[in-house]
């Protein structure tokens, strides 16, 4: 089960990081569209 947990964390971390980045990009685009 340890290997399963490690692989799960390995796959979950990039997804969380990508979600954070996409969230920031979305907020930036919304801000630019509101200002422009």
Gaussian input, Z-matrix of N, CA and C with variables (Angstrom, degrees):
# hf/3-21g

backbone

0 1
 N
 C     1     B1
 C     2     B2     1     A1
 N     3     B3     2     A2     1     D1
 C     4     B4     3     A3     2     D2
 C     5     B5     4     A4     3     D3
 N     6     B6     5     A5     4     D4
 C     7     B7     6     A6     5     D5
 C     8     B8     7     A7     6     D6
 N     9     B9     8     A8     7     D7
 C    10    B10     9     A9     8     D8
 C    11    B11    10    A10     9     D9
 N    12    B12    11    A11    10    D10
 C    13    B13    12    A12    11    D11
 C    14    B14    13    A13    12    D12
 N    15    B15    14    A14    13    D13
 C    16    B16    15    A15    14    D14
 C    17    B17    16    A16    15    D15
 N    18    B18    17    A17    16    D16
 C    19    B19    18    A18    17    D17
 C    20    B20    19    A19    18    D18
 N    21    B21    20    A20    19    D19
 C    22    B22    21    A21    20    D20
 C    23    B23    22    A22    21    D21
 N    24    B24    23    A23    22    D22
 C    25    B25    24    A24    23    D23
 C    26    B26    25    A25    24    D24
 N    27    B27    26    A26    25    D25
 C    28    B28    27    A27    26    D26
 C    29    B29    28    A28    27    D27
 N    30    B30    29    A29    28    D28
 C    31    B31    30    A30    29    D29
 C    32    B32    31    A31    30    D30
 N    33    B33    32    A32    31    D31
 C    34    B34    33    A33    32    D32
 C    35    B35    34    A34    33    D33
 N    36    B36    35    A35    34    D34
 C    37    B37    36    A36    35    D35
 C    38    B38    37    A37    36    D36
 N    39    B39    38    A38    37    D37
 C    40    B40    39    A39    38    D38
 C    41    B41    40    A40    39    D39
 N    42    B42    41    A41    40    D40
 C    43    B43    42    A42    41    D41
 C    44    B44    43    A43    42    D42
 N    45    B45    44    A44    43    D43
 C    46    B46    45    A45    44    D44
 C    47    B47    46    A46    45    D45
 N    48    B48    47    A47    46    D46
 C    49    B49    48    A48    47    D47
 C    50    B50    49    A49    48    D48
 N    51    B51    50    A50    49    D49
 C    52    B52    51    A51    50    D50
 C    53    B53    52    A52    51    D51
 N    54    B54    53    A53    52    D52
 C    55    B55    54    A54    53    D53
 C    56    B56    55    A55    54    D54
 N    57    B57    56    A56    55    D55
 C    58    B58    57    A57    56    D56
 C    59    B59    58    A58    57    D57
 N    60    B60    59    A59    58    D58
 C    61    B61    60    A60    59    D59
 C    62    B62    61    A61    60    D60
 N    63    B63    62    A62    61    D61
 C    64    B64    63    A63    62    D62
 C    65    B65    64    A64    63    D63
 N    66    B66    65    A65    64    D64
 C    67    B67    66    A66    65    D65
 C    68    B68    67    A67    66    D66
 N    69    B69    68    A68    67    D67
 C    70    B70    69    A69    68    D68
 C    71    B71    70    A70    69    D69
 N    72    B72    71    A71    70    D70
 C    73    B73    72    A72    71    D71
 C    74    B74    73    A73    72    D72
 N    75    B75    74    A74    73    D73
 C    76    B76    75    A75    74    D74
 C    77    B77    76    A76    75    D75
 N    78    B78    77    A77    76    D76
 C    79    B79    78    A78    77    D77
 C    80    B80    79    A79    78    D78
 N    81    B81    80    A80    79    D79
 C    82    B82    81    A81    80    D80
 C    83    B83    82    A82    81    D81
 N    84    B84    83    A83    82    D82
 C    85    B85    84    A84    83    D83
 C    86    B86    85    A85    84    D84
 N    87    B87    86    A86    85    D85
 C    88    B88    87    A87    86    D86
 C    89    B89    88    A88    87    D87
 N    90    B90    89    A89    88    D88
 C    91    B91    90    A90    89    D89
 C    92    B92    91    A91    90    D90
 N    93    B93    92    A92    91    D91
 C    94    B94    93    A93    92    D92
 C    95    B95    94    A94    93    D93
 N    96    B96    95    A95    94    D94
 C    97    B97    96    A96    95    D95
 C    98    B98    97    A97    96    D96
 N    99    B99    98    A98    97    D97
 C   100   B100    99    A99    98    D98
 C   101   B101   100   A100    99    D99
 N   102   B102   101   A101   100   D100
 C   103   B103   102   A102   101   D101
 C   104   B104   103   A103   102   D102
 N   105   B105   104   A104   103   D103
 C   106   B106   105   A105   104   D104
 C   107   B107   106   A106   105   D105

   B1=1.4643
   B2=1.5342
   B3=1.3170
   B4=1.4665
   B5=1.5209
   B6=1.3336
   B7=1.4668
   B8=1.5331
   B9=1.3391
   B10=1.4603
   B11=1.5264
   B12=1.3271
   B13=1.4595
   B14=1.5236
   B15=1.3402
   B16=1.4652
   B17=1.5269
   B18=1.3358
   B19=1.4656
   B20=1.5282
   B21=1.3256
   B22=1.4581
   B23=1.5242
   B24=1.3325
   B25=1.4568
   B26=1.5119
   B27=1.3372
   B28=1.4654
   B29=1.5231
   B30=1.3350
   B31=1.4648
   B32=1.5334
   B33=1.3228
   B34=1.4581
   B35=1.5195
   B36=1.3311
   B37=1.4668
   B38=1.5243
   B39=1.3486
   B40=1.4719
   B41=1.5291
   B42=1.3186
   B43=1.4606
   B44=1.5270
   B45=1.3489
   B46=1.4592
   B47=1.5174
   B48=1.3443
   B49=1.4668
   B50=1.5265
   B51=1.3336
   B52=1.4638
   B53=1.5262
   B54=1.3418
   B55=1.4608
   B56=1.5296
   B57=1.3473
   B58=1.4639
   B59=1.5199
   B60=1.3411
   B61=1.4682
   B62=1.5269
   B63=1.3256
   B64=1.4662
   B65=1.5284
   B66=1.3194
   B67=1.4647
   B68=1.5241
   B69=1.3414
   B70=1.4611
   B71=1.5243
   B72=1.3297
   B73=1.4650
   B74=1.5282
   B75=1.3165
   B76=1.4617
   B77=1.5272
   B78=1.3452
   B79=1.4620
   B80=1.5220
   B81=1.3406
   B82=1.4632
   B83=1.5226
   B84=1.3338
   B85=1.4656
   B86=1.5249
   B87=1.3151
   B88=1.4612
   B89=1.5279
   B90=1.3322
   B91=1.4683
   B92=1.5228
   B93=1.3447
   B94=1.4674
   B95=1.5268
   B96=1.3164
   B97=1.4643
   B98=1.5337
   B99=1.3314
   B100=1.4614
   B101=1.5302
   B102=1.3225
   B103=1.4678
   B104=1.5217
   B105=1.3453
   B106=1.4557
   B107=1.5165
   A1=110.88
   A2=115.54
   A3=117.95
   A4=110.86
   A5=116.11
   A6=119.43
   A7=109.98
   A8=116.38
   A9=119.50
   A10=109.75
   A11=116.80
   A12=120.27
   A13=110.54
   A14=116.64
   A15=120.21
   A16=110.09
   A17=116.66
   A18=119.55
   A19=109.53
   A20=116.93
   A21=120.15
   A22=110.13
   A23=117.34
   A24=120.98
   A25=110.75
   A26=116.50
   A27=121.13
   A28=110.51
   A29=116.46
   A30=119.82
   A31=111.43
   A32=116.99
   A33=119.66
   A34=112.15
   A35=118.01
   A36=119.93
   A37=112.92
   A38=119.25
   A39=119.44
   A40=111.88
   A41=117.41
   A42=120.65
   A43=110.15
   A44=116.99
   A45=120.15
   A46=110.24
   A47=116.47
   A48=120.82
   A49=110.08
   A50=116.37
   A51=120.81
   A52=110.23
   A53=116.08
   A54=119.64
   A55=110.51
   A56=116.70
   A57=120.45
   A58=110.29
   A59=115.99
   A60=120.68
   A61=110.50
   A62=116.69
   A63=120.01
   A64=110.18
   A65=116.91
   A66=120.30
   A67=110.68
   A68=116.48
   A69=120.42
   A70=110.42
   A71=116.77
   A72=120.32
   A73=110.29
   A74=116.76
   A75=120.65
   A76=110.44
   A77=116.69
   A78=120.27
   A79=110.37
   A80=116.48
   A81=120.82
   A82=110.88
   A83=116.62
   A84=120.28
   A85=110.58
   A86=117.22
   A87=120.71
   A88=109.63
   A89=116.96
   A90=121.13
   A91=110.67
   A92=116.17
   A93=120.12
   A94=110.77
   A95=117.42
   A96=120.74
   A97=109.87
   A98=117.11
   A99=120.68
   A100=110.00
   A101=116.99
   A102=121.28
   A103=110.43
   A104=116.39
   A105=120.73
   A106=110.16
   D1=-26.05
   D2=-179.16
   D3=-62.03
   D4=-43.60
   D5=-179.16
   D6=-63.85
   D7=-35.95
   D8=179.86
   D9=-65.79
   D10=-41.31
   D11=179.65
   D12=-65.03
   D13=-41.42
   D14=-179.85
   D15=-63.25
   D16=-45.88
   D17=-179.06
   D18=-64.89
   D19=-36.75
   D20=179.80
   D21=-63.80
   D22=-44.79
   D23=177.87
   D24=-65.21
   D25=-36.60
   D26=-179.76
   D27=-63.12
   D28=-36.65
   D29=-179.23
   D30=-84.11
   D31=-28.28
   D32=-177.62
   D33=-77.00
   D34=-35.20
   D35=-175.58
   D36=-60.92
   D37=-50.17
   D38=179.02
   D39=-60.23
   D40=-34.77
   D41=-179.53
   D42=-66.22
   D43=-43.58
   D44=178.96
   D45=-64.44
   D46=-41.13
   D47=179.32
   D48=-63.44
   D49=-43.59
   D50=-179.41
   D51=-64.70
   D52=-39.13
   D53=179.65
   D54=-64.40
   D55=-39.01
   D56=178.14
   D57=-62.53
   D58=-46.33
   D59=-178.22
   D60=-64.31
   D61=-44.93
   D62=-179.96
   D63=-63.68
   D64=-36.64
   D65=178.21
   D66=-63.22
   D67=-43.05
   D68=179.06
   D69=-64.76
   D70=-42.39
   D71=179.64
   D72=-63.15
   D73=-41.58
   D74=-179.68
   D75=-62.95
   D76=-43.40
   D77=178.85
   D78=-63.92
   D79=-39.50
   D80=179.37
   D81=-63.66
   D82=-43.98
   D83=179.44
   D84=-65.59
   D85=-40.29
   D86=179.01
   D87=-63.69
   D88=-40.04
   D89=179.30
   D90=-65.17
   D91=-45.75
   D92=-179.47
   D93=-63.76
   D94=-41.53
   D95=-179.55
   D96=-66.27
   D97=-36.19
   D98=179.62
   D99=-69.50
   D100=-41.55
   D101=-179.03
   D102=-72.04
   D103=-43.50
   D104=-177.85
   D105=-73.07

